[in-house]
Amino acid sequence: MIRSVVRGNGAALPRRIMKNADFEGMVETSDEWIVQRTGIRQRHVAADDETTASLGEAAARAALDSAGMTPADIDLIILATSTPNNTFPATAVEIQNRLGMHHGFAFDMQAVCSGFVYAVATADLYIRGGLAKRVLVIGSETFSRILDWSDRSTCVLFGDGAGALVLEAEEGAGAITDRGVLAASLRSDGAHKDKLFVDGGPSTTGTVGHLRMEGREVFKHAVGMITDVIEATFGEAGITAQDLDWFVPHQANKRIIDASAKKLGIAEEKVVVTVDLHGNTSAASVPLALSVAVADGRIKKGDLVLLEAMGGGFTWGAVLLRW
């Protein structure tokens, strides 16, 4: 059977680093309060000349370099983002143009923090369906543009950045030992919309709006939803948590990551945590964490890796792949 194999990965972060202490003159908070409740110590914040498109382009070029490919080799670009450069066209086509790519096709995917996981699963379907041989999957966000900087419950949580993977079709045996995407499970439930949303949009207010969140409600649902979709993915692949080499979760909150891993029986030393460095970068979170673990030598060719995310909607999902 056809597998979607990772050929390269890349990342890009804004120049400016904002430490927890930088918030102390803006809202009533402290480094200790933020670290204790979230595990976040810093985040990157985009300057005026850094956008979702420019960060996505930089991550894409890094992933192509890692894969030893050029834009000419790519058939499809899927960009996961909730912070596009424009209402339309899709920011994916702007990145396509920035890369000098005038063939193939490109589109945005909107599933908030789950966007990159959704995009990888979607790319896998295009590859296995024969509509693309090589896909550039990008997660890029500038959440700093939609934050209410006077709301201490949300403004300290999020950061900006981008990450990308190049996936390529390769013949596999149909076994768990194959490289590439092995299983995926995606879910959503719109009944939870009001727990995490942006209070604006073209069809309602005609404005961009600001992010609003009921933090306790999100936390209450997160662990159960995450473990449910991961167990479904394990069942599809016929494995257990003990078979994993690495767990790369969405980097929203260290307490959610720890509780989810514990409930699933995933050993702490197998969990990739970068929330302290990046904060919550929404759809960029998982590929940024992947880039750190690949760069420092933890994730190696042949490793069994589980990706997981949950975001507004609610949306949530998991993808199992062999690196």
N, C-alpha and C positions, 0 to 999 in steps of 0.2 A: 504494500500500500504506500501511498504518498505521505510523507511526513514534512512538516514545516520546521526546518532546522535553523537554529540561530547561527548566523555567520559573523556577526559583529555587533557591537554595542557602543554607545557614546552618551555623553552628558554635557550640559552647559548650565552655568550658574551666573546670575548677575554679579557685577563687580562689588556692589555694596553688601557688607555683612552687618546685620543689626543684632546686637546682643540684647539679652533680657534687660540689662541695666539701662539701656537706651529708652525703655518704656517708662521708667520711673518718674520722669518729668512730664509725661504725657497723660497717663492714667494712674489710678490708684492700684499699684501692683509692685512686685519685687521679684528679683531673680529667684529667691528661695521659693516664693509662692508658685511661680511658673514651673520651675524644675520639679517641685514636689507633686504637682497635679498633672503634669504632662510629659516630663522628661526632656522638654525643649530647652536648649541653652542659647541657640542663635538661629537665624534664618537669613536668606538672601533676599534683597528687595530691589526690584528693577528700577533703573533710572529712566528718564524720559525717552532716551534713545534705545532702550531695551524693551522689546515687545514679545508677545507670544510667538510671532512669526520669526523674529531674529534669533530668539533662544532656540526655537525648534529647528531652524536652519543650522545653527551651530552644532546642536546635538546630532542632527542627521548627518552632517559632514563628518563628524567624529565616528559615527557608526559605520559609514561607508568606508572611511580610512581603515577602521578596524577589520572590516570584511574584505579589504583589498578590492573594492568595487568603486564604480563611478555612478553618477545619476543615470547614465545611459543603460546601466544594467537593471534598473528598477522598473517594474511594470505598474506598481500601485503604491500610493502613499495614503496611509490612514493616520490622521491626527486626532488624538484624544485631547479635548480641551473644553473647559467651561468659560474660558476668557478669550474668545476669538478677537482678532484685530478689528474686525468689522462684523456687523450683523449678517451681512453677506457681501461678497462671496465667502465660501469656506476658506479659512486660513490655510488649510492644506494646499489649496491651489496657489496661494501666495508663496508658500514654501517651495512648491514645485517650480514656480517661476524663478525664485531666488537661486535655486539649484541649477538653473539653466536647462530644466527638463521640460520638453514640449511634446512628449509622447505619453502614452499610458493614461491613467486617471488618478484622481485624488479626491478625498472627501474628509469632512470632520465627523467625529463621533462624540456625542454628548451623553455621558453617563456619570458626570461629576467625578468623584474620587475613584470610582470603579472604571473610569473610561479606558485606561490603558489595558486592564485585564479584558474588558469587552473587546477592545481593538485587536489584541493578540488572538483571541478566539475567532473573531471575524476574519482576520487575515488568514488564519488556518483554513477556514471554510473556502475562501477564494482560491487558496493554493490547492487544496484537495479537490476542489471543483474544476480545476484546470483553467480558471480565468486569469491567473497570475502565477508566474514562476518565482518572482522575487518581490517581496513587499517591505517597504520601509514603514515601520510602526513607530509613531512618535507620541509622547505625552509632553505637552508644554503648557505652562500656566503662568499668568501674572495676577494672582489672587489679591495682591496688594492694591490693585485698581478697584476692587469691589468691597474692600473692608471699610467698616465704620471705625475710624481711628480713635473715636471716643468711647467705644464699647470694649472694656477690658476683658470681657468674657470671650471675645472672638479675635480681636486685633493681634493678640500675642501668639495666636496658634498657627498662623499661615505664613508661607513664604513662596517665593517665585523660583522657577527653574524649568529644565527640560531634560528628557532622556529619550533614547531611541534604540531600537533593535532592527537589524536586517534579518528577515526570514527568507529561506530559499527552499524550494521543493527538492526533496531527495527521496529516493526509493528506500522503503523500510520493510522489515519482515513482518510487521504487525504485532511485534512483541514489546513487552515493557522495557527491553534492553535497547530498543531503537532510540536514536537521537531525535530531538524535535518535540513538538507538542504531542502529548500522549492522551490527555483528557482535559475536559473543561466543564464547568457548571456555572450558569449565570441565572440571577434572580432579580426581581424588582417587586415593589409593592408601593403604589402611589398613595395608599392610605396614610403614609407617614410624611407626606410632603411638607407639612407645616413645622416639622421638627428641625429641618435644615433646608433653607431655601434663600433665594435672593429676592428682595421685595421690589423688583422692577422688571421691565421687559418691554419690547417693542409693541406687543399686542395689548398690554394692560396699562402701564403708566407712561410708556413712551420714553422711559429713562433706563439707565443701566441698573440702578438700585444698589443696595448693600446686602451683604451676607448676614443672615439671621439664623441663630441656632439655639435650640433647647438642649444644652450640653448634657444634662442628666438623663434626658430621654434618649438621646443618641447612644450614650454609654450603656443604658439599660438594655437596649436592643442589640447592640453591636456584637457582643461575644456570642450570643446564641445564634444570630444569623451567620456570622463568620464560620462558626464550627459546623453548622448545618450544611453549608455549601461545600466546605472542605471535605466533610465526611462523604458527601455525594460524589465528589471527584475521586476520592480514595476508592470508593466502591466501583466506579466506572473503570478505574485502572487496575483494580484487584490488588491494591497495596495497603499498607498500614503506615502510621506515622513513623514507625521505627525504620522503614525503608528509605525515608527522606535523607538527603544529604544537607539540604538547605531550605529554610522557610523564609521567604521574602514577602512580608506583609506590607500593606499600606501603612505609611508612617504618619498616623494621626495623633496617637497618644500612647506613651510607653505602658501605661496601666492596661489599656485594651490589648496591646500586643502580648504582654506578659500573661494576662488572664486567658487569652485565646490559646496560646501555646500550651499553657498548663492544662486546660480542659481537653485539648487534643492529644496530650501526651508527647508533645514535641520537646526534645531536650533544649535547654536554654542556650547551649553552645552552638546549636544549629540555626538559631534565629538571627537574621540580619537586621540590625537596628541602626538607623541613621536619623531618627527624629530629632536627636540632640543637635545635629548639624544643620538640618534643612527645615525643621518644622514640618507642617502639613503642606505639601505642594500639590495636593489633589492628584490629577491624572499624571503628573510628573513624578510622583512619590515612588512608585515601584521601580520604574527604570532608573531613577537616580540611585536608589538603594542597590539595585543590581550592579550599576557601574562602580560603586564603591567596593562591593564584595569581589567583583572581577578584577579590579585594579590592584587590590591588596593580596590577591592570590587565593582567596578562600574558595570562590566558585571556579571550578576547573572543568575542562572537557570531560563529558561522561557523567557528571554529577546530576543527581535527581533533584530538581528544584521546584518548589511550590510557590506560586504567586497568588496573592489574595488581596482583595480590596472591598471596601464598603463606602458608599457615598450617598449624597442627597437623593431623595426620590421616595423611599430608599432604593438604591441599587446595590447589589453585592455579587461577587463572583470569585472563582478560583480557576487557575490554569496550572496543570502539571506538565513539566517539560524536562527532557534530558538535555543538558547543556552540550 
